[in-house]
């Protein structure tokens, strides 16, 4: 389960950022995961929660924003949802469209409380 490694990396990065503020406590971490990123959101959540449960400190929360796969048509500019691997533009019929979103794997924010 590579989600455990990703959860560990997210937690390490968040803790590293919080360490720049002495006495601060990590409250919440936001991540953006694309449909085609290869990351299962619930496995990532489970892994993250397992890692933070081991510390004994009040656990930070993980907020996950899930992004659907969308493509953009270079001919007409239409942005559309990709379903069942069909990438043909529904507006003009062009078959050679380009990925627009859905492969994201990003930390979007780190929320902390300073004491």
N, C-alpha and C positions, 0 to 999 in steps of 0.2 A: 504494500500500500504506500505509494509515493506521497500521498496526502500527509502522512506523518512527517516526512521530511520538509514539505512545504509549510505545514503548520509550525514546525520548529523554526524555520527560517523567518516566518512572519513574526513569531514571538520574539526571536532574537533581535530582529530589526526594531521592533516596537520598544523593547527594553533598552536597546542601545540609545534610541532617541530620548527616552524618558530619563536616562542616566545623565543627560546634559542639564537636567534641572534637579539639583539636590533636594531630596525630600519628597519629590513628586511620586505619585502612584498611578500606575497604568489602569485606566478604567475600561477602555474599549478600543478595538481595532476594527477598521473597515477595510474590506477587500472587495475587489471587482473580479468576477470570474466569468469568462466567456464560455458559451455552450460547447465550443470546439477547442477549449484549452486543454482538455484531457484531465481536468480536475473535477471530481465528484463533490459537490458542495456539502452534502451531509457527511461524507467521510472526512472532509477537511474540518468541519465543525466538531465531529467526534474526536478527531486527533487533537485539535486545539484544546478542547475541554479536558481531555486526558492529560495533556501536558501541564495545563495551569492548575489542575487539581493536585498535582504532586508537590506544589510549592508550599502549601499551607497558608499563603497570603490570600486575601480576598481576590478571587479570580476575575480577570478582565473578561469582558464580553467580546464576541466576534460577530460583527455584522457583515453579511454577505449580500452583495448586489450581483444578481445573475443576469448576464447579457446574452440575449439571443443572437444567433448567427444571422447577419444581414449582409447583403451584397449591394453594390452600386453599379448602375449601368453607365458605361462611359459614353454611350450614344445619347440617351435622353436624360441622364442624371437621376433617374428614379432610384430610390433606396427601398429595398424590399426584404422581407423575411425569407430566409432559405429553409425550405421544408423538404424532407425526403431527398436531399442532395440535388434538388432541381434549382439550377442557377440561371435559368432563362428569365430575362426581364419580362414581368407580367404586363408592362406598359407598351413596349415596342417589339418584343420578341427576340431581341439580340441574345445570342447564346453565350457570348464571351463577356460575362460580367466579372466584377472584381470584388474580393472580400472587403467589407466595410467595418464590420464588428463581429465579435463572437469568439475571438482568440485571446481576449484579455486575461491577464493574471497580474493584478496590481494591488498594492496597499494604497488605499484612497485617503485614509486619515488615521491618526492616532490621537485618542482623547485621553487626557491625563488630569489629575487633580494635584495642585501644588499645596503643600502644607506650610 
